[in-house]
Amino acid sequence: GAVVSQHPSRVICKSGTSVKIECRSLDFQATTMFWYRQFPKKSLMLMATSNEGSKATYEQGVEKDKFLINHASLTLSTLTVTSAHPEDSSFYICSARDPGTGLYQPQHFGDGTRLSIL
Amino acid sequence: GNSVTQMEGPVTLSEEAFLTINCTYTATGYPSLFWYVQYPGEGLQLLLKATKADDKGSNKGFEATYRKETTSFHLEKGSVQVSDSAVYFCALCEQNTDKLIFGTGTRLQVFP
């Protein structure tokens, strides 16, 4: 079945560092990918919709300059947390839907990246 | 706006007990409905889905029926196992935007 790969799975770094997270669709082309943030014991919050070849669409309250999204190819989207601080520590998850499987098909999720800022 | 409401957890059951996790939604149009499961430290896995009214999604003994009249998509399993312990998320996919709207998640703990 469709697989979405996310890397790295865990990052621990110092405050002020910028961190890049990759999301790849392994066996399909994804014109649209989604980035979520999950707080401990909470639900997933959609941060932005990543569109191949164009600017990402950010949800209300999400800082564009803090969370840079690049979707340079049909199989790769990246989320860069710039100048990360402890409050950015969270679990970040990406997803994508295989458009080739028809309408109403589910999104497939990566395994998530746990980001810890010291 | 569209939203999903799930019952509060945690739900604690003994092995082989019957499970129900309630989910109701508010949406315009005709969303698709999903249940996702998240095991500790992992991402989300699709459990089952339904794309139109009266559809029943099923997988691994879990079932949910898309009830438009009650705007519900309750998750059920006749006999839970310890390995079913996880967090379960109900979600709807907005018809026009492809965005997923999640419920808050319900933690299920199954004891032997």
Interface residues (C-beta under 8 A of the other chain):
Chain A: Q6 T32 F34 K41 K42 S43 L44 L46 T49 I93 S95 R97 L103 Y104 P106 Q107 H108 F109 G110 D111 G112 R114
Chain B: S32 F34 Y36 G41 E42 G43 L44 Q45 L46 K49 T51 F89 C93 T97 D98 K99 L100 I101 F102 G103 T104 G105 R107
